[in-house]
Structures are given as C-alpha cells and as structure tokens.
C-alpha cells in the first residue's frame, strides 16, 4: 500500500473522526458523504458534518485469529472484535492488553492509538485504533503503563499511548 | 423479455491443477459446454466470464478476450466481457448472460467462470481471498475473510444457541457429497471429531470449517427457450435470476447474523419464479465457511432464523431430505475457485434436473436453486432453475 493511501485516512484512523447527518442525526464512522438512513437520501448531500466518536464501546462479537491478516503474523493469536459505540457506529478492531480467551460479548472497551502493522518491503508503519478493556482490572499487568493518568471525562477521541 | 434456457454445461476438475494453466482450464470448460449444447460457434453471440482476481493471482487482466481467443474465436470479433463480484463473480456473469439472452440482443452466449489460485503461495491466495472484504476498514485492522465469518458464527452461537458441533456437521455433509463427485477437490469423508479438532483459523472456525483454495473452471451455454429443443431433449429453464447487494463491511449491517442481500435476492427470485422455498428439491448454497451455509439456509427461507443448526442435524438437507443441499460437495469439498463457483453450482443443478448426476442423483429433482455470495454478503446472486417438460 502506498504511503499516500494510508496517510489520507489518518484523521479517521488516528482520531476516530466520523460524520453526522444534520437532517436525521445519525452518526457514521467512517464518515459518509450522504445519509443512507434519510428517506430523502439525496437531500442529505452537503448536510453531513464532522463528528468525533468518544472511542468507548461494547464488544458485540469477537474471534481469536490464528491465521493472521497480512502484516499481523507476529501478533497471533489475537482477538478481533466488533465494537458497538454509544454514538451508533460499529467498528472492527483488535482487542488488546487482555488475554484473548477472556474476551466476551458485552465487554466494555475503549479505543486506543496503536501501531497496526508494518508494511513488508517499504517499511511503512500503519497506525490506528485498537480496543482495550475499560475496566483496568481486566488489563494485563504487562500492558499497564507507568502512572498513566486517567483520561479526562470529556476528552475527545481515543487515548493516545506510546506503543 | 424472453425465457432463457441452459442448453449445455461443462466443468473441469476442481483442485490443485499444477499442470494446467488458466487458459487451459478456461478452454476445457467452454468447449465442453459448446459440445454439450451442440452449438455451432457461428451461432455464438458472446462470452461472459466470471473471475474475481486474475490480476493479483496470475498478473493478467483483460482475460475475457484472452479466453475467447484461446478457444479459437478471436477472429470472429465476438463481444467478451469479464464480470467481477468477489466470490459471487461466476453467478454475476450468469446474470449478465441471462439478461443478454432475455433481452433478445443475443441468441446464444457462453457464460464461463474460471480462477487459478495455486500459481501463488497459499499466504498470497489467503490475502487475495480477504480482498473481497473491505480492505480499508476491516482488513487493515487485522480482519481476514474467515475472521469476519467467525464474528458471524460467534454472534449466531450467542443469539440462537448454535453449537460448535452443528457447524462441524456442515463440513461433514459437504465431504460426504464430494466423495461422489469425480470433479471434487476433496473426495475424502470427514468425521465430526476431525472437523472439531482441526487447527483453529479464527475461532470458532477451524481449518476444516473453511473451503480450500482451488483451481477450476465451469461454463454453460444459454439460449432462448423457444430454440432449446434444437439443442437438447432436456432443456433447463432459468426461472429466476436475481442480484442483491448490501453494505461492504460486516460492521455496517443492521444485524450481523443476517445476510440481508441473500434475504432480498431470494425473495425477488421466488417472486419471479412464482415458487416458494419448499418447492426446491436441490440447492447449491454458499458453504465457503460452515457458518455461511447455516446462515444462508435461514436467509434463503428454508428454515426459520436461528434454526439452521438443529434442522441441519436432523438430516433434512441430506440425501433423502426434502431439499438436498450441495450435492456437488459445495465450496467446501468440490472446491472454491472463486469465479468458477457460481457457474459450477448451476452446472450441478442442470445435471441434477436432467437426471444425469449419477451416484449423486436426487430422484424427482425438478426445481433447483443456486446462491452465490461475495465477501461477507455485500453481493448475493440467486438463480432458480426448472426442468422444462
């Protein structure tokens, strides 16, 4: 994948920037140019505004992947989930900092900024969101950073961490 | 619109065809179908070719004229069109061929499907398999096509109580059927324990819940029903050909355990054919993953939502059942050369409806249904066929 192909998606992949239809209020991630929910679909054109997801959500399904996607070979086995956000959109992402076997439907999670994969020959590093348990007691000790401050309640977007 | 009939069928063996090239398998299936239809190539109006990923798999695009030329028809300047719809490419090509004949623009067309997966390493073929999912918002985040179907499986188990064993039964059934098909990639039988103990791919799906990477080609000749008796004593009428699409990513579906594209394509197809699911005696459905077969049985209308696991276990979709599913062995055992699958499904139905399926024959088969799915259900194509008496 070229650098530009990944770079142009960074506002969404790094910051969970979605969109909201000002006609009906439905929120989308990734952002949509037109609202599929509006009965007059065409009238929503240019009525979509940027909308930031909080990054919180709940696991509605999950799998433990053993046969990895390209670039994820070093991470197997890894948990992959569908996360339903309170704003509405469902996102696909890895669930990390937790033993994969303990992931369950209903687990509360929060988006976190991580390295996704490295591209083989070019060495380009792709970053984006993964999900980590909201309840810190579920987080693996090895994944607990030193004295990480709790995020402010109204903090927009996912928490950023160094890895 | 004219009535359209299948006049001839052809198919290569499916499997790891190391000694055969893309063009060789394309020629074999196409010529078999032309011979079977007793069609002079002078009467041929065009070619529609289903293929998902020839560029990524064999570094060759522009393959419709390539196959036309390889079949010896390059100098006739016939129109040749490639059709792509992920794993549903073959049935989508058939839909285009059906429209071409039904419209009256062409009298006879060949619809082919071909894919050559074993000219690249397995890891590359797996990556290309996942390109039928949403690359930017699923695959980049660690998803593969089997992982996405595993997400469907896990939620289906959670919502409806579907069990690991019920999933495994689908693969056991496929191999039982495949053991009777000389063209099948796999002809060995499987036990429940073998399926359930196989190495995990994306839990709860293991290696034997997933269809293999196969080479293969299939072809049919279509023509107007009113000319069908010139070509065959047993024409098979296409009584419905319908396509429905859905959101590209699984995470955008209203319910992840429902293939809405299949629900809609099936409803349109049964309306067009003026039939109901219980009229169907033979069905070729999308068992690329064991879960995809169970969800498909529900969404095609053969069983109530959530009930496919226990109903499948009663044997009602096996030999002697009310609707016998995947007599070819399905994608799981017959094999999964993407673009060839949807055409091969119809080849099997035609053999069944003509009474030429030998050991696999379902007695009294008059109506058949084929369902071909791309990705996690962004595209579904449903065809219903009837023996014309």
Interface residues (C-beta under 8 A of the other chain):
Chain A: X6 X9 X13 X30 X60 X61 X62 X63 X64 X65 X66 X67 X68 X69 X70 X72 X75 X77 X78 X80 X81 X82 X89 X90 X91 X92 X93 X94 X105 X116 X117 X126 X128 X129 X130
Chain B: X123 X126 X127 X130 X136 X137 X138 X139 X140 X141 X142 X143 X144 X146 X147 X148 X150 X151 X152 X153 X154 X155 X158 X199 X200 X201 X202 X203 X204 X205 X249 X250 X251 X252 X256
